[in-house]
């Protein structure tokens, strides 16, 4: 084997373990489920379902409150609600009530949450617009 080939081989032996470990570390991010193709998000006592919905540009999403308590569904971030103003049209839903978002016309991901319970992970989700 030539000196050049051996040097290249040794270089890989050093770089491969470094590259393999580059993505390692302690992360508290939980894996998320892929978005579900749907235009309806249901709210129950267990939270929102699905947690991530996928729609086409121009569609709306219907939020249905099947919980026994009211929810105030708004766009991220809390408390500004400025990322996707179309989501703010859902707003306050009493038990049994439903309401649509505005037309979601920009391809992006819109996060949402319950404004009255913003720290509840079960009441947070996203809408992927493609």
LUMTORZA-296084 format. One record per residue (C-alpha): residue number from 1; x, y, z. Coordinates in pm, 1 decimal. Layout:
<pts>
<pt pos="NUM" c1="X" c2="Y" c3="Z"/>
...
</pts>
This chain:
<pts>
<pt pos="1" c1="0.0" c2="0.0" c3="0.0"/>
<pt pos="2" c1="133.4" c2="345.2" c3="-88.6"/>
<pt pos="3" c1="212.7" c2="601.1" c3="178.5"/>
<pt pos="4" c1="-60.7" c2="827.3" c3="42.8"/>
<pt pos="5" c1="-325.7" c2="548.7" c3="57.7"/>
<pt pos="6" c1="-218.9" c2="456.6" c3="410.1"/>
<pt pos="7" c1="-237.0" c2="822.0" c3="524.8"/>
<pt pos="8" c1="-585.5" c2="852.0" c3="374.7"/>
<pt pos="9" c1="-693.9" c2="529.8" c3="548.5"/>
<pt pos="10" c1="-560.0" c2="652.3" c3="882.5"/>
<pt pos="11" c1="-735.2" c2="985.9" c3="832.9"/>
<pt pos="12" c1="-1065.9" c2="804.3" c3="793.3"/>
<pt pos="13" c1="-994.7" c2="595.7" c3="1099.6"/>
<pt pos="14" c1="-964.0" c2="917.5" c3="1297.9"/>
<pt pos="15" c1="-1251.4" c2="1108.3" c3="1136.5"/>
<pt pos="16" c1="-1519.0" c2="836.7" c3="1129.9"/>
<pt pos="17" c1="-1552.5" c2="802.2" c3="1508.2"/>
<pt pos="18" c1="-1565.8" c2="1180.7" c3="1540.0"/>
<pt pos="19" c1="-1837.1" c2="1209.3" c3="1274.4"/>
<pt pos="20" c1="-2032.0" c2="921.6" c3="1423.7"/>
<pt pos="21" c1="-2034.8" c2="1088.2" c3="1763.3"/>
<pt pos="22" c1="-2110.2" c2="1436.6" c3="1633.7"/>
<pt pos="23" c1="-2485.5" c2="1391.6" c3="1667.5"/>
<pt pos="24" c1="-2467.5" c2="1236.7" c3="2011.9"/>
<pt pos="25" c1="-2552.8" c2="1419.7" c3="2327.2"/>
<pt pos="26" c1="-2823.8" c2="1444.7" c3="2583.2"/>
<pt pos="27" c1="-3136.7" c2="1580.6" c3="2425.0"/>
<pt pos="28" c1="-3465.7" c2="1626.0" c3="2602.3"/>
<pt pos="29" c1="-3657.2" c2="1654.5" c3="2274.2"/>
<pt pos="30" c1="-3904.4" c2="1371.0" c3="2240.8"/>
<pt pos="31" c1="-3946.9" c2="1209.0" c3="1900.8"/>
<pt pos="32" c1="-4256.8" c2="1334.8" c3="1729.0"/>
<pt pos="33" c1="-4500.2" c2="1143.1" c3="1517.3"/>
<pt pos="34" c1="-4519.0" c2="1229.7" c3="1150.7"/>
<pt pos="35" c1="-4802.0" c2="1467.8" c3="1060.9"/>
<pt pos="36" c1="-5139.2" c2="1308.9" c3="987.6"/>
<pt pos="37" c1="-5320.8" c2="1417.7" c3="670.4"/>
<pt pos="38" c1="-5641.1" c2="1559.6" c3="818.5"/>
<pt pos="39" c1="-5834.1" c2="1882.6" c3="843.2"/>
<pt pos="40" c1="-5981.7" c2="1807.4" c3="1187.1"/>
<pt pos="41" c1="-5816.2" c2="1829.0" c3="1527.4"/>
<pt pos="42" c1="-6015.4" c2="1695.2" c3="1820.7"/>
<pt pos="43" c1="-5969.3" c2="1815.3" c3="2178.3"/>
<pt pos="44" c1="-6047.6" c2="1569.7" c3="2459.1"/>
<pt pos="45" c1="-5953.1" c2="1539.1" c3="2824.9"/>
<pt pos="46" c1="-5638.2" c2="1358.9" c3="2701.0"/>
<pt pos="47" c1="-5535.4" c2="1656.9" c3="2483.2"/>
<pt pos="48" c1="-5532.7" c2="1728.7" c3="2109.9"/>
<pt pos="49" c1="-5546.7" c2="1455.9" c3="1848.0"/>
<pt pos="50" c1="-5361.2" c2="1442.6" c3="1621.3"/>
<pt pos="51" c1="-5067.7" c2="1634.8" c3="1768.2"/>
<pt pos="52" c1="-4948.6" c2="1717.4" c3="1415.8"/>
<pt pos="53" c1="-5176.4" c2="1757.7" c3="1114.7"/>
<pt pos="54" c1="-5075.1" c2="1806.0" c3="751.4"/>
<pt pos="55" c1="-5285.4" c2="2005.3" c3="505.6"/>
<pt pos="56" c1="-5250.3" c2="2159.9" c3="161.5"/>
<pt pos="57" c1="-5195.3" c2="2532.3" c3="109.0"/>
<pt pos="58" c1="-5528.9" c2="2715.7" c3="121.8"/>
<pt pos="59" c1="-5711.7" c2="2466.3" c3="343.7"/>
<pt pos="60" c1="-5863.5" c2="2527.9" c3="686.2"/>
<pt pos="61" c1="-5850.8" c2="2311.4" c3="997.0"/>
<pt pos="62" c1="-6154.8" c2="2238.6" c3="1212.0"/>
<pt pos="63" c1="-6099.5" c2="2222.3" c3="1589.1"/>
<pt pos="64" c1="-6363.0" c2="2015.1" c3="1770.2"/>
<pt pos="65" c1="-6389.5" c2="2040.8" c3="2149.0"/>
<pt pos="66" c1="-6503.5" c2="1701.3" c3="2279.7"/>
<pt pos="67" c1="-6371.9" c2="1778.2" c3="2629.0"/>
<pt pos="68" c1="-6600.9" c2="1861.5" c3="2920.9"/>
<pt pos="69" c1="-6414.5" c2="2189.9" c3="2975.6"/>
<pt pos="70" c1="-6353.3" c2="2493.1" c3="2756.2"/>
<pt pos="71" c1="-6032.0" c2="2557.3" c3="2562.6"/>
<pt pos="72" c1="-5885.3" c2="2869.7" c3="2403.2"/>
<pt pos="73" c1="-5684.9" c2="2751.2" c3="2100.2"/>
<pt pos="74" c1="-5434.9" c2="3000.0" c3="1958.1"/>
<pt pos="75" c1="-5118.5" c2="3024.4" c3="1750.6"/>
<pt pos="76" c1="-4770.6" c2="3003.8" c3="1898.0"/>
<pt pos="77" c1="-4582.4" c2="3169.1" c3="2058.9"/>
<pt pos="78" c1="-4755.3" c2="3232.1" c3="2388.7"/>
<pt pos="79" c1="-4872.2" c2="3497.4" c3="2471.5"/>
<pt pos="80" c1="-4820.9" c2="3690.9" c3="2144.6"/>
<pt pos="81" c1="-4994.3" c2="3439.6" c3="1911.1"/>
<pt pos="82" c1="-4825.1" c2="3591.4" c3="1604.3"/>
<pt pos="83" c1="-4678.4" c2="3294.6" c3="1412.3"/>
<pt pos="84" c1="-4998.6" c2="3194.9" c3="1231.0"/>
<pt pos="85" c1="-5277.9" c2="3447.7" c3="1293.6"/>
<pt pos="86" c1="-5522.3" c2="3229.7" c3="1096.2"/>
<pt pos="87" c1="-5521.8" c2="2986.5" c3="1390.8"/>
<pt pos="88" c1="-5639.2" c2="3257.5" c3="1629.3"/>
<pt pos="89" c1="-5982.6" c2="3249.6" c3="1461.8"/>
<pt pos="90" c1="-6048.1" c2="2926.4" c3="1652.8"/>
<pt pos="91" c1="-6017.8" c2="3099.2" c3="1990.4"/>
<pt pos="92" c1="-6245.4" c2="3007.2" c3="2280.1"/>
<pt pos="93" c1="-6439.7" c2="2680.9" c3="2242.3"/>
<pt pos="94" c1="-6689.8" c2="2563.6" c3="2500.8"/>
<pt pos="95" c1="-6756.2" c2="2192.6" c3="2544.6"/>
<pt pos="96" c1="-6914.5" c2="2050.8" c3="2227.4"/>
<pt pos="97" c1="-6830.2" c2="2356.2" c3="2017.2"/>
<pt pos="98" c1="-6616.7" c2="2359.5" c3="1700.8"/>
<pt pos="99" c1="-6462.7" c2="2629.7" c3="1481.2"/>
<pt pos="100" c1="-6236.3" c2="2652.4" c3="1176.7"/>
<pt pos="101" c1="-5910.7" c2="2836.6" c3="1132.8"/>
<pt pos="102" c1="-5880.8" c2="3094.0" c3="860.3"/>
<pt pos="103" c1="-5745.0" c2="2981.6" c3="521.3"/>
<pt pos="104" c1="-5383.5" c2="2873.5" c3="572.6"/>
<pt pos="105" c1="-5225.7" c2="3007.4" c3="253.0"/>
<pt pos="106" c1="-4852.3" c2="3000.7" c3="330.8"/>
<pt pos="107" c1="-4646.6" c2="2679.3" c3="326.1"/>
<pt pos="108" c1="-4499.9" c2="2651.5" c3="678.4"/>
<pt pos="109" c1="-4549.3" c2="2480.9" c3="1012.2"/>
<pt pos="110" c1="-4784.0" c2="2649.6" c3="1257.6"/>
<pt pos="111" c1="-4766.9" c2="2562.2" c3="1624.4"/>
<pt pos="112" c1="-5073.8" c2="2597.3" c3="1844.9"/>
<pt pos="113" c1="-5163.8" c2="2569.6" c3="2212.8"/>
<pt pos="114" c1="-5441.7" c2="2637.3" c3="2462.5"/>
<pt pos="115" c1="-5389.2" c2="2999.0" c3="2568.3"/>
<pt pos="116" c1="-5550.9" c2="2933.8" c3="2907.1"/>
<pt pos="117" c1="-5323.3" c2="2633.9" c3="2971.5"/>
<pt pos="118" c1="-5006.0" c2="2715.7" c3="2772.2"/>
<pt pos="119" c1="-4774.8" c2="2479.0" c3="2961.2"/>
<pt pos="120" c1="-4983.5" c2="2167.8" c3="2895.8"/>
<pt pos="121" c1="-4794.4" c2="1954.2" c3="2644.1"/>
<pt pos="122" c1="-5111.1" c2="1755.2" c3="2572.9"/>
<pt pos="123" c1="-5279.2" c2="2070.8" c3="2441.8"/>
<pt pos="124" c1="-4994.7" c2="2170.0" c3="2207.8"/>
<pt pos="125" c1="-4956.9" c2="2068.1" c3="1846.2"/>
<pt pos="126" c1="-4869.8" c2="2177.3" c3="1496.4"/>
<pt pos="127" c1="-5019.9" c2="2212.0" c3="1151.9"/>
<pt pos="128" c1="-4788.6" c2="2149.2" c3="857.4"/>
<pt pos="129" c1="-4901.5" c2="2337.9" c3="548.3"/>
<pt pos="130" c1="-4759.0" c2="2204.2" c3="217.7"/>
</pts>
